[in-house]
Amino acid sequence: MSVPSAPTGPLLLEGVDVSAGDFKILQGVSLALHPGELCGLIGPSGAGKSTLIKVLLGLRSPDSGKASLGGGAVGDTAIGYVPQDDALHRTLKVGQCLGFAAELRLPELPAEAREARIDEVLSQVDLSERKDLRIQRLSGGQRKRVSVALELLTQPPVLVLDEPTSGLDPGLEARMMGLFAEVAATGRVVLVATHAMQSLKLCHALCVLVRGRVVYFSRPEEAPAYFGVNSFAGIFEALNTHAPKVWSAQWMQSPARLDFLRRPPPALAVRSPLGAPATAQHVAPILEPSRPSAAEQLAALKAELASKR
């Protein structure tokens, strides 16, 4: 008996609003990600990134709008989540830690199959040689990879990581982001909330969130030019030049927005469970996005006029 492959289908957020009393934490957030894509999520403190992650995990229901995965509610499928702070028992050996997790998460698998699954994910995160080492002896980057391996045991269709490279040096940060890109290439949607700018170029998509509004969601390499700066780090300074609603309205009117939403899904070479031969897999395209409504265009015009006063 083997672990089932991750189901295919896009991860969609459509007009998601979340409020706390009269304060709007998320406002009309719409995103679309294909299996096989790595998405970076950035934004200033208080942008709503944590709330967005809770919506993706099914822990927070939107006040309006919806979040879906492959056509079903996000809460209907287990989604992998790696928090910023590792929740690992450091006196355990790496193999023991994964073994206990496999018993809890994969009780239907025979012991031999669970052990094979552990070896597979350890190989995927490049920790095979650390299997018999106690977690307390691992480096920070290695411990983060153990956390990723724990989530990969069940082959989730979506993996969400919250500041996974926090505290790592630039070299380790680049290696971790490279790992996340490799995980996405196996047919998963991977979303990384981060403040590290060095490796955003490895992502397929970049979402910039400001005060609950999406002000950019497109290709990372095009983001600096869109904001009129020379680097990813410069985006944060540029955001101070206009109110969030102005940036959001500008993005809603941008041809780049519709162009990116119409992008074709990647053709995936998905590795079957337990080392079986890879098979080519094509994912159904995301639905054609609608153009901004008359109300949205009016709001954009008002925001633009207000910014010039």
ROTI-544127 format. One line per 4 residues: number of its first residue (from 1); for each residue x, y, z of C-alpha. Coordinates in nm, 3 decimals. Layout:
BEGIN
NUM> X:Y:Z | ...
This chain:
BEGIN
1> 0.000:0.000:0.000 | 0.145:0.338:-0.100 | 0.083:0.699:-0.019 | -0.147:0.854:-0.281
5> -0.007:1.119:-0.511 | -0.110:1.478:-0.450 | -0.438:1.563:-0.628 | -0.411:1.806:-0.913
9> -0.593:2.133:-0.952 | -0.527:2.504:-0.901 | -0.528:2.683:-0.567 | -0.770:2.975:-0.601
13> -0.860:3.267:-0.379 | -1.148:3.466:-0.522 | -1.241:3.802:-0.370 | -1.150:3.698:-0.015
17> -1.245:3.946:0.259 | -1.161:3.894:0.627 | -1.251:4.142:0.901 | -1.199:4.179:1.274
21> -1.480:4.402:1.391 | -1.476:4.709:1.168 | -1.115:4.652:1.062 | -1.060:4.478:0.728
25> -0.761:4.245:0.746 | -0.795:4.117:0.388 | -0.975:4.307:0.114 | -1.073:4.137:-0.210
29> -0.772:3.908:-0.225 | -0.764:3.702:-0.545 | -0.480:3.462:-0.630 | -0.445:3.165:-0.864
33> -0.161:2.912:-0.844 | -0.102:2.598:-1.047 | 0.049:2.274:-0.917 | 0.419:2.296:-0.988
37> 0.450:2.663:-0.894 | 0.647:2.825:-0.611 | 0.498:3.155:-0.494 | 0.673:3.411:-0.275
41> 0.451:3.618:-0.043 | 0.597:3.947:0.077 | 0.467:4.264:0.238 | 0.528:4.503:0.528
45> 0.436:4.410:0.885 | 0.059:4.412:0.926 | 0.000:4.334:0.559 | -0.225:4.039:0.643
49> 0.013:3.757:0.549 | -0.063:3.550:0.860 | -0.437:3.584:0.806 | -0.398:3.485:0.442
53> -0.208:3.174:0.551 | -0.489:3.086:0.795 | -0.741:3.112:0.512 | -0.528:2.881:0.296
57> -0.504:2.629:0.579 | -0.879:2.637:0.633 | -0.833:2.780:0.983 | -1.010:3.109:0.904
61> -1.325:3.132:0.695 | -1.355:3.438:0.471 | -1.636:3.683:0.545 | -1.690:3.685:0.169
65> -1.524:3.525:-0.130 | -1.386:3.174:-0.128 | -1.068:2.968:-0.121 | -1.063:2.644:-0.318
69> -0.823:2.370:-0.422 | -0.895:2.169:-0.734 | -1.256:2.285:-0.720 | -1.316:2.184:-0.357
73> -1.290:2.382:-0.035 | -0.936:2.416:0.101 | -1.052:2.260:0.428 | -1.141:1.935:0.250
77> -0.774:1.849:0.185 | -0.485:1.832:0.430 | -0.237:2.107:0.349 | 0.123:2.096:0.467
81> 0.232:2.380:0.694 | 0.579:2.467:0.823 | 0.566:2.744:1.088 | 0.841:2.994:1.151
85> 0.938:2.827:1.480 | 1.026:2.460:1.448 | 0.805:2.230:1.657 | 1.057:1.948:1.687
89> 1.150:1.729:1.985 | 1.523:1.794:1.979 | 1.629:1.492:2.182 | 1.492:1.256:1.917
93> 1.694:1.132:1.624 | 1.582:1.252:1.283 | 1.458:0.906:1.183 | 1.272:0.863:1.513
97> 1.099:1.198:1.472 | 0.979:1.109:1.124 | 0.890:0.758:1.237 | 0.653:0.880:1.508
101> 0.498:1.127:1.265 | 0.451:0.855:1.003 | 0.274:0.630:1.254 | 0.030:0.911:1.336
105> -0.025:1.040:0.982 | 0.004:0.719:0.781 | -0.143:0.450:1.007 | -0.279:0.257:0.707
109> 0.071:0.187:0.572 | 0.265:-0.123:0.678 | 0.578:-0.051:0.881 | 0.805:-0.138:0.588
113> 0.622:0.104:0.357 | 0.637:0.381:0.619 | 1.012:0.333:0.654 | 1.050:0.351:0.277
117> 0.848:0.673:0.274 | 1.073:0.821:0.546 | 1.384:0.734:0.344 | 1.229:0.893:0.037
121> 1.152:1.229:0.200 | 1.491:1.236:0.374 | 1.653:1.192:0.036 | 1.432:1.467:-0.107
125> 1.547:1.717:0.157 | 1.908:1.592:0.145 | 1.918:1.459:0.502 | 1.969:1.085:0.443
129> 2.307:1.095:0.614 | 2.155:1.267:0.920 | 1.887:1.005:0.985 | 2.055:0.872:1.302
133> 2.164:1.212:1.433 | 1.978:1.382:1.717 | 1.788:1.692:1.611 | 1.961:1.906:1.875
137> 2.290:1.851:1.688 | 2.155:1.980:1.356 | 2.210:2.328:1.220 | 1.920:2.570:1.186
141> 1.887:2.500:0.815 | 1.891:2.125:0.873 | 1.621:2.149:1.139 | 1.406:2.345:0.894
145> 1.455:2.067:0.641 | 1.335:1.814:0.899 | 1.020:2.024:0.942 | 0.969:2.021:0.565
149> 1.025:1.644:0.555 | 0.756:1.595:0.821 | 0.502:1.770:0.600 | 0.610:1.584:0.287
153> 0.536:1.246:0.445 | 0.172:1.263:0.339 | 0.249:1.418:-0.002 | 0.019:1.720:0.046
157> -0.095:1.902:-0.269 | -0.009:2.238:-0.110 | 0.282:2.329:0.117 | 0.273:2.663:0.303
161> 0.584:2.792:0.479 | 0.593:3.092:0.713 | 0.931:3.267:0.720 | 1.121:2.939:0.671
165> 1.455:3.110:0.606 | 1.442:3.352:0.900 | 1.778:3.368:1.075 | 1.966:3.180:0.801
169> 2.267:3.322:0.621 | 2.226:3.410:0.250 | 2.385:3.085:0.135 | 2.151:2.867:0.339
173> 1.856:3.085:0.243 | 1.931:3.023:-0.125 | 1.962:2.647:-0.067 | 1.629:2.636:0.118
177> 1.451:2.830:-0.155 | 1.605:2.594:-0.408 | 1.462:2.303:-0.208 | 1.115:2.460:-0.211
181> 1.136:2.502:-0.589 | 1.225:2.133:-0.618 | 0.927:2.038:-0.400 | 0.698:2.246:-0.622
185> 0.839:2.070:-0.929 | 0.699:1.740:-0.798 | 0.348:1.872:-0.866 | 0.268:2.079:-0.560
189> 0.170:2.437:-0.496 | 0.429:2.585:-0.259 | 0.374:2.926:-0.098 | 0.653:3.088:0.104
193> 0.593:3.394:0.321 | 0.930:3.561:0.354 | 1.125:3.878:0.424 | 1.432:3.741:0.243
197> 1.471:3.907:-0.097 | 1.781:3.729:-0.226 | 1.612:3.426:-0.384 | 1.272:3.552:-0.494
201> 1.392:3.507:-0.852 | 1.357:3.130:-0.797 | 0.980:3.169:-0.757 | 0.731:3.130:-1.039
205> 0.500:3.392:-0.886 | 0.532:3.681:-0.644 | 0.247:3.824:-0.439 | 0.293:4.164:-0.273
209> 0.037:4.227:0.000 | -0.013:4.566:0.167 | -0.277:4.629:0.436 | -0.478:4.334:0.317
213> -0.472:4.429:-0.051 | -0.292:4.255:-0.334 | -0.085:4.524:-0.510 | 0.110:4.285:-0.731
217> 0.072:3.919:-0.831 | 0.284:3.820:-1.127 | 0.632:3.713:-1.230 | 0.902:3.804:-0.974
221> 1.152:3.925:-1.231 | 0.907:4.192:-1.350 | 0.823:4.328:-1.003 | 1.108:4.579:-0.951
225> 1.040:4.750:-1.284 | 0.668:4.759:-1.212 | 0.732:4.950:-0.889 | 0.997:5.168:-1.051
229> 1.292:5.034:-0.849 | 1.608:4.837:-0.920 | 1.576:4.555:-0.665 | 1.327:4.348:-0.469
233> 1.428:4.530:-0.151 | 1.343:4.862:-0.316 | 0.980:4.754:-0.349 | 0.917:4.818:0.021
237> 1.035:5.179:-0.007 | 0.829:5.231:-0.323 | 0.514:5.117:-0.145 | 0.533:5.429:0.073
241> 0.485:5.658:-0.227 | 0.112:5.582:-0.261 | -0.171:5.462:-0.041 | -0.236:5.084:-0.055
245> -0.572:5.137:-0.224 | -0.400:5.333:-0.502 | -0.144:5.057:-0.561 | -0.424:4.800:-0.554
249> -0.638:4.996:-0.800 | -0.338:5.039:-1.030 | -0.272:4.666:-1.027 | -0.637:4.586:-1.100
253> -0.607:4.798:-1.417 | -0.269:4.660:-1.522 | -0.253:4.448:-1.840 | 0.015:4.244:-1.664
257> -0.245:4.120:-1.416 | -0.465:3.959:-1.681 | -0.163:3.833:-1.873 | -0.031:3.649:-1.569
261> -0.368:3.502:-1.471 | -0.397:3.360:-1.823 | -0.060:3.185:-1.806 | -0.067:2.815:-1.898
265> -0.008:2.556:-1.628 | 0.330:2.385:-1.624 | 0.373:2.037:-1.767 | 0.484:1.831:-1.470
269> 0.703:1.525:-1.446 | 0.556:1.393:-1.123 | 0.745:1.126:-0.936 | 0.521:0.841:-0.828
273> 0.528:0.724:-0.463 | 0.821:0.521:-0.336 | 1.041:0.573:-0.637 | 0.816:0.440:-0.915
277> 0.884:0.578:-1.266 | 0.789:0.938:-1.330 | 0.484:1.019:-1.544 | 0.407:1.332:-1.741
281> 0.110:1.519:-1.604 | -0.076:1.816:-1.744 | -0.292:2.033:-1.520 | -0.618:2.189:-1.632
285> -0.581:2.564:-1.696 | -0.712:2.820:-1.453 | -1.040:2.977:-1.558 | -1.022:3.288:-1.773
289> -1.016:3.586:-1.534 | -1.285:3.848:-1.556 | -1.196:4.207:-1.635 | -1.247:4.469:-1.365
293> -1.612:4.557:-1.317 | -1.749:4.907:-1.366 | -1.750:4.954:-0.989 | -1.386:4.847:-0.969
297> -1.288:5.084:-1.249 | -1.472:5.371:-1.076 | -1.297:5.292:-0.748 | -0.962:5.290:-0.929
301> -1.032:5.629:-1.084 | -1.136:5.778:-0.749 | -0.824:5.640:-0.581 | -0.601:5.782:-0.855
305> -0.763:6.126:-0.827 | -0.736:6.123:-0.449 | -0.364:6.043:-0.470 | -0.305:6.355:-0.681
309> -0.465:6.597:-0.435
